[in-house]
Amino acid sequence: MIKSYSVILPTLNEVGHIQKLILDISKIFNLNNTKYEIIVVDDNSSDGTIDVVRKIELNNENCNIYTQTASQIPKRSGTGFDEKVFIQHSYAGS
C-alpha cells in the first residue's frame, strides 16, 4: 500500500512566507518520492496570499487553495472552516 499525505495550511495574510513554505514541503515529499497534497485554506487574506498560491497551483498539481469570503466567516471564527475543507478535499476524505 502506497502512503499518501495531506498537508493543510491555514493562512491569513502570509504573502511573505507561503511560497517558500509550499516549495519546501513539496521538495521534501518529492525527494522521498512520496504521494502528497497541500491544501491551503485561506481565511480571506487581503495581502495577496491567495494570488501567490493560485500561481503555485498552476505549476504544482499537488497544491490546492480553498478560500472563504468575509460573508462566510462566522462571528466566532476558528478552525472549523479549515477542518471542514480538509475533510472534504483531502485524501482522508476520499
Secondary structure by P-SEA (a helix, b strand, c coil): cbbbbbbbbbbccccccaaaaaaaaaaaaaaacccbbbbbbbcccccaaaaaaaaaaaccccbbbbbbccccccccccaaaaaaaaaacccccc
